[in-house]
Amino acid sequence: MNAESSNESFKIGQRVHSLNDSRRVGTVKYVGGVEGYSGTWIGVDWDQDGDGKHNGSVNGVFYFNGRSQNSASFVRSQNLSRGITLLQALELRYRTTSTKDEEDEMYVLSAGNKRISIQLLGGDKIQDKLSRFEELTSASLSYLGVSSLGVSSDLGSILPNLKLLDLSGNLISDWEEIGALCEQLPALTTLNLSSNSMSSEVTSLPQLKNIRVLVLNNSGVSWTQVENLRRSLPGIEELHLMGNMISAITSMSSSDDQAFNSLQLLNLEDNCISDWSEVLKLSQLPCLEQLYLNKNKLPRIFHSVNSNESPKKSSNPFPSLHCLLLGSNSIDDLASIDALNAFPKLVDIRLSDNPISDPARGGVPRFVLIARLTKVQVLNGSEVRARERRDSEIRYVRMVMSKLTNKSEEIELLHPRFNELKKLYEIEDERASTESSGPKNMASGLISITLKCVGPSMGEKPQLTKKLPGSITVGKLKILCENFFKLKSIKPRLFLQEEGSPFPTALDEETSTLLDVGICEGSTLLIDEES
């Protein structure tokens, strides 16, 4: 047995991968005997649930604590690898030539289902260029089992032009070695260390002045480690920290600390942040333009830590932020939507998969979000054009007018933009006229709606345009649609098709009026059938 696979090669905490599968990565948690089995075993807790057979206990005997019920297993040392060096990985990825058998397997099938061998034109030239390391500007070494960066004084001469290095999914954990690597590669600006289990000890790290993009997704780093790293990254512009179970921003740079002052993009998706106060600790980063917070646990948004503080009395949060992604959180109140207006440059917002943006969960349709968000230009990945904004704001005003009393305090509290928009579009209060009798007043309350049948059992029916009172309910409109289109034994379901929205909005509240759900002049309703 060679030195790489001998028992002495493995120690607790060491990162390893399965000998025949470099993507099956784990951490050594135990070295020793297993009751009922001969010899020495290596207990490994694999990164992926399902890669193991148990939780670190066998036949009722506890050996180590696995992450889950099927993440751990015991493996013979000859079936594990301690990994290879960076230069070995480069040789493997860029200088390994295809065998004759592999080339024979390159074919396409003809119309007669016969194999026709193919040859990649220019393949030799491409391979030759990639094999000259001194010309490489980017290298992807993901999941090759790199455990040692093998930093040497001649590494810079071997890779003098390397700007981007992807080391995701390897066995790296030592920050000191990362620092030495960056010092040896002065051209390196982008480094991906995702899915490596990085050490919690961040000491003796030199200034990584040239690193602009650092990716640490699913690497187990805490914000405390980020704090220790930031002083070594004076020029960092993008920092990706997805999937690291981060729940708190423990501290941030003081006014005289220049750390993170160049940061333009911070990715904190798929973490555990549940309090907007933690996010506000990032609010004074001067150059932060993009903040990704999808898939966290945020229930609400407010302007300052003291949510009752007037925006005029506190400094503007996130002075440069123009893109904020908040999809798949727990935001469920309109006050949180209004709070986003305090961000001076925020124009690109994602709110999909939050209760507030899902009418089926008590939320509001797209047009209400657009009307309440003063500056939004892109909502949920879809551009808000001038016409959609105008239509949304007019619909919103009419909807509010149909619901509220004339109490100005109530309107100002619940709908901060209502009076501004009503004045902008010169919309008169129509409540009195629509409630009065007479042909003229009745006609003034009618709105023109286009109805389209889309149900698979309805057949091809021409669309209809009807003028209907805005006070009619969704339930009554369903009955009318059955008559309009002669839908025998088909129970219709209505959807509002909104410009800019990828999916139509279901209209399931049968007691709501057309104005209540934001239907206005020119709206299009789709008629489907109950499943």
N, C-alpha and C positions, 0 to 999 in steps of 0.2 A: 504494500500500500504506500503510495507516495505521500510526501509531506503535506500536500494540500488537503488530503482526505483523512489524515490520521486523527485520532481522538484528541491529541495534544493541540491540534490546530484550532479547536473550537473552545470558546469561553462564553460565559454568561453575558448577554447583552450584544453579542456579535451578530451582525447582519449576514445572512446567507441566502442562497437560492438553491432550488432543486437542481441536481447535476444535469439533468436532461431538459430542464425548462427554466430559463433565466427569468421568465415572467412570474414564476411561483416564488415569491420573496417572503422572508420571514425573519424573526429574531430568535436567537438561541436563548432558551429560558431554563434549560436543565441539561446536565451532562452526568451520566451515571447509569446504575443498573435499574431495571424494571422487574418487579416481582413476577416470577413465573416465566421469565425470558432470560436467556443467557447473554453474556457480554455487555458491552457498554452501548448506551443509546443516547442520542441527541434529541432533547425535547425542543421542538420548534413551534412557536406561535406565528402562524402565517398571517400576512397582511389582509388577505381576502377571506371572508367567511365562506366556508364550504371547501376550502383547500385542505382542511384537517378532518379528523374523525371524532374528536372529543374536546373537552375543555381543560385538559391537563391532568385529569384523573383517569385511572385505568383500574377496573375491577375493584372499585371502592377505595383505592389508594391515591392520595393526593400527591402530585409531584410539582406542579407549578400552576399558576393561575392564567388560563387562556382568556382571550378577549371575549369569546363566545362559545357556544356549545359545540361548534364544529370548526374551530379555527386552529386547533392544536393537533400535533401528532408526534410520534417518536420515530426517528429515522436513523438508520445506520450511517456512520460517518462517510462511508464510501459513496453514498447517494447524495451528498451535499457538496456544494462548492463555496469556497471563501471568496470567489470572484477573481477578477483580473485587473490589470492596471489600465490607465487611460490610453497609453500608447498601444497596448495589446488590443484594446477595443477598437482603436483607429485602424490598426492593421486588419482586424477581423472584418470591420465594416467596409473599408475602402480599398483594401489590397487583396482580398480573397477573390480569386477568379472562379468563374463557374466551371464545373466539371463537364466532361463530354456527355455524361448521362443527363445532367441538368439541361444542357443545350438541346439534347434530343427531345426533351419534354416540351420544348417551346413550339407550339403549333396552333393552327386554327382549323376548324371543321369546314369543309366545302359543302355545297348544296347537296351533294351526294353522300354526306356524312363521312367523308374521307379525311384523314389527317394530312394537312399540308404544313410542312416545316417552315418556320419563319426565322428571319435573322434581323436583329435590331440594327438599322442603318445608323452608323456613327457610334454604335455602342462601345467599340474599342477606344475611340477618341474620348468619349465621356469618362470611361473607366480610367483611362490613362491620366486625364486631368485630375480626377478625384484622388488618384493614388499619389499625386505629387502634393504632399502635405503643405509645402511652403506656399501653395497657391490656394489652399482652402480658406474661405471666408466664413463658412458655417459648417458645423458638424453635428449630426444627430446620432447620439450613442445611447438612446433610450433602451432600457431593459436588456443590457448586454452583460450585466453582472459586474460592473465596475465597482471595485471596493477600495482601490488605492489610486490616487491621482498621479502617483509616481513622479512627483515634482522633482525636476533636476535643473541644473543651471543651463542646460542646452535646450530646454523645452521651448523657450522663446524663439530660438533659431529654427526649430522644427516646424513650429506653427506661428510664424511671424505675422500673418495677416488674419488670424482667426478672430472674428467679431462676434459670432453667435455660437454658443455651445449648449446643446440639449443633453443633459445627464439625467433625465427623469427616469424613475423606476429602477435605480441602481442600488448599491449597497453603501453609499457614502453617508458619513455621519459627522466627520471631524471638521469644524469650522476653521481651525488653524490651517488645515490642509487646503481648504477653499481659498483662504487668504493668500497662501503661498502660490497657488495656481494663478490667481488674478495678477499677482505681482510679476509672474513669469510671462504672462500673456498681456502685454500692454494694449493691444488692439481690441481686447475682449470688452464688449459693451453689454451683451445680453447673455444671461446665465439662467438656465432652467434646472432647478433642483427638485422639482415636484416628485412626490412619492418616494423620497428618500427619508429615512428616519433621522432627522438632524438632532445632534446633541443639544441638550439644554445649556451646556457650558459654552458661552460665547466670550472667550478671553483671548488676549494677545492678537486680536484681529487687526491687521494693518488698514490704512486708508485705501479703500477700493474706489479711487477717484474716477476711474473710467467706466464703472458699471452704471448703466442707465436703466436697464430693465432686469429685475430679479423676480423669478417665479418660484414660489415656495408652496404651491398647492399640495394639500394632503401630505404634508411633511411633519405634522405634529408640533409645529412651532406655536408658542404662546405669544401674547403681546409683550410679555416681559422680555422674551428673546428679541422681538422686533425692536424694543427700546434699546437693548444692548447693541443691536446691529446698526441702528440709524446713524450713529456718530461716525461709523466707518463707511457710510454711503453718502458722501456730501453731494454727489451729482445725480442721485437716483431720481428717475422721472416716472417709472412704472413699477408698482409693487403688487404682486398677486399672491393672495393668502387664502385661497378657497379651501374649504373643507378641513379646517384646523380646530374646530370646536371652540373658537374664540368667543367669549361672552362679555368681556370687559376690556376697555381701553384704559389700562392701569394709570398711565400718565402721558403727558405730551410735553413737547419742548417748551421751554420758557421763552419769554420775549427776546432774551439775548442769546438764545441758542438757534443756530442756523440750520439744524438738522431737519430734513424733509422740506426745506424751503423751496426745493426744485421739484417736489413731487407733483405730478400732473394727473396720474391715474392710480387709484387705490381700489383693489378688488378684494372685497370681504364677503363674497357670495358663499352660501352654504355653510354658514357658521351659526352661532347660538346667541347673537345679540338680541336682547329682549327689552332694552330700555333706550329710548332716544337720547337720554342724557349722556350715554356712552358715545354716541355718534357725534354729539355736539363738542366733544373734546377734540375733534378733528376740525372744527369749524373755522379756526383761524389760520389754517395752512394757506399761505398766500397764493400759491399757484395751482391748487387742486382744482382740476376741471372736470374729472369724471370719478364718480364714487359708485361702486357696484355693491348693493346690499340685498340682492335677490336671495330668497331662501334663507332668511333669518327668522326671528320671532317677534318682530316689532309690531306692537298693537296701536301705536299712535305717534304723531309727529307734532313737535311744538317748536316755537322760535328760539326760546332760550331755556336754560335750566329752570328759571323761575317762569313758568308758563303764563303767569298773569302779567309779566312785564311787558310794557308797550314796546313794539318794535322800534319806535323813535327814540326810546331811552336806552337801547342796547346797541352794540355794534352789529353791523350786518354779518350774519353767519355765512360762511363759505363764499367769500367775495368773488372768486373766479369760477365757481361751479356752474357748468352748463348742462351736465348730464348726470341724472340720479336714477339709478335702477332700484326699485323697491318691490319687484314682483314676488309673489309667493310669500308674503308676510301675513300679518293678522290685522291690518289696518281696517277699521270699520266705522270711522266717523268723519263727517264732512269738515270738522274743525281742523283735522290733520291735512286735508286737501288745501284749505285756505291758508294754512301755515306755510305752504310751499311758495306762496307769493312773496314772502319776505326775502327769498334768496334772489339777489339782484340780477343774476345772469342765467338763471335756470330756465332752459327752453326744451330740454329733452327729458321726459319723465316716463318711467314704466311703473304701472300700478296693477297690471294684470294679475289674476289669481289672488286678489285680496277681497275680503267680504265687501268692501265699499265699492268695488268696481264690478260686482256680480249681482245684478238685480234679483237673481234666484235666491240669493242669501241676504236679501234686504238692502242691497247696495243700489247704486244709481247707474243709469246708462251713460254711454260715452259723451253725449251732448252736454250733460250736466257737469261732467268733469272739465270739459273744454271751457264751458262758460265760467266756471269758478276759478280756473287757472289762467290768470291774466296773460302770461307770457308764453305759454306752452306752444311749441312749434312741431314737436314730435311726441305723440302719446302712444304708449305701448307699441313702439316700433313703426307707427304709421304717421305719415306727415299730416299735419293739420293745415289745410289750405284756407285761403282767405274766405272762400265761399262757405266752407264747412263751419268756420268760426262764426261768421255772421248768422247762418241758419241756426247754429247751436245756441247762440246768445239770445236770439229772438224767441226760440222755442222755450228756453229756460225762463225768460221773463213771463211769457204767457202761462207757463205751467205754475209759476209762483203766484201769479195773479188769480189763477183758478182755485188755489188752495187756501191762501191766507186771508185773514181779516185785515182791516185797515189800520191795525196797530203798528205805527211806524217803528216803535222800539223792537217789536217782535221781528219785523222784517229785517231791520238792521242787524240784529243779533244772529238770525238764522241764515240770512242771505246777504252777505256784506256787499256784493256787487249789484244787487237788484236795482237800486235807485239809479246808479251810474248807467247801467245798461238800458233801463227804461227811458232815461233822458236821451241817451245816445241815439236810440232808434225811434224816438218820438212816439212811443207806444202809449195810447190813452187807456185809461181804466175802462174796460168794457163790461165790468160786472153788472152795472146797472142796466145797460142796454140789452144784454143777453137775457136778463131775467124779466125784462118787460115784454109785454105781448105786442103783437102787430107784425105784419109781413116783413117790414123793413128791418126791424130789430132781429127777427128770427133769421133773416138772410145774412145779417152781419155776423152771426155766430156760426155760420157754416164754414167748413174747411174742405178743400179738395184732396182726396186720397186716392192713390192708385192701388188696386188689389190684384195680386198675382197668385194663381194656384200653382203649387209646386209638389203637392202630394202625389206619390206614385200611383195611387188608385183613382186619381181624379181625371185622368186623361188630359188631352190637350184642350185647354179652355183659353179663350182670348182674355187678356187682362181688361179690367174695368176701371174707370175713373168715376168716383162718386163724390158728391158734395153731401157731407153729413155734419150734424151738430157736434161741436167739440165736447158737449156735455154727455154724449152717449157713452155708455159703459162698454168695456171690452166684452162682457158677456152678451150684451145686446147685439154688438157688432158680429159676434160669432153666429148668432141666429140669422142675422141679415145675410151673411156670407153663404149660409146654407141655402137660402132662398135665391140669392143672386146667381149662384153657380149650380143650383139644383143638386146639391150634395146629399143624395139619398143614402141613409145608413152610414154616413161618414161623419165622425165627430171632428170638427176642425180645430186646429191650434194656430194661433196668430203669432207672427214674428215681425218686428220692426227692422227694416233694412236701413242702416245708417251709413252715410258716406264716410269713408275712412276706417270703418270698423270691419275687421276680417270676418266676423261672425254676426248674424242677425240676433237681436235681443228678443227673447221670449216674452210674450205678454200673457202672463198666467193669472194676474189679479183681476178676476172677472168683475169686481165692483168698482174698479178704478175707471175714471173717465178717460177719453182720448187725450184731453189736455193734461190730465194727471201723469200720464206715461210719456208725455213729450211729443205727441203726434201733432203736427201742424200742417199748414198749407204746403202741398207738394210731397208729403210723406208717402213712402211705399211700404205696403204691408204684404208679407208672404203668408199664404194660407197653406199650411201643411195638415197632416192628419195625425191624430193621437196614435202612438205606437201600441 
